[in-house]
Amino acid sequence: KKVKMSHRKFEAPRHGNLGFLPKKRTKHHSGRIRSFPKDADASAPPHLTAFRAYKAGMTHVVRGVDRPGALMHKREVVDAVTVLET
């Protein structure tokens, strides 16, 4: 007895980005810093150039615009912001 497998009748675009494959748990749970900015002044004391963080989500904030001469001066605008978890 031959078992017939299901198939698509028409072509369809793929679902999902291949950049997120393979879908499996990571071996290292801490993020890594892939590049550091170049030091403009090598004689300066050591300072913070990067920090590890994970993107926890996004939200929005309502802020006032304080730019004299701008159309939105002294008005409130809604901006999208990213929430980082350190």
N, C-alpha and C positions, 0 to 999 in steps of 0.2 A: 504494500500500500504506500503510495507516494503522498507526502504531506506538502501542501502548497503553502508557501509563506506569503504574508501580505506585502503589498508594495504601494507606492504612491502612483496614482494614475497620471498626474502631471508633475512637472518640476516645481520646486519651491525653494526659496532662499533658506540658508541654514539658520538655525536658531542658536544664538550665542556666539561670543567672540572666542576664537581659538587661542587668544592670548591668556585665557583663564584656565587652560588645560595643562596638565592633568588635574582633575578634580580630586584631590586627596589631601589629607592632613599634612601640614608642614613638619619638617624635622626640627626646625629652629623657630621658636615662638616669639623671638624678639626681632624687631625690624633692623634693617641695616642702612647705614648712610653710604650712598654710592659715590658721592663726590663732595669735595670740600671747596669752598671758594679760595681763590689765590689771595695771599697776603699782600696788601698794598704796601705796608711798611713792615719790613722784617725786624726792625729794631724795637717795635712796639711790644709791650708785655703780652703774655698769652691771654686770649679772650675766647669767649664762646662763639663758635662759628656755625654749629649745627646742633640739633637735638632730635632724639627719637620721638616719634608720635605716630599714632594711628588715626585714620579718619573715622570718627565715630558716627558722623552723620551731618546733616545740614539743617539749618533753620533760617529764620529771617528776623531782622531787627528793624525797629523804627528809629530813625535818627534825624536830627535837625541839620539843615544845610546852613552854614554860616560863611557864605562867599558873597561879599558885596558886589553888585553888578550882575550876578547870575540870575537867571529866570526863577530858580527855585530858592532864592535867598529868603531866610526866615520861614521856611516851610519844612514839613516833615516828609521824608521819603522812606520807602521800604527797600532794604538791601538784603540780598542773600548772603549768608555767612556759613563757613565750614566749622564744625565742632571737632577739635583735636583732643585725643586722649593721650596724656603723657604718662 
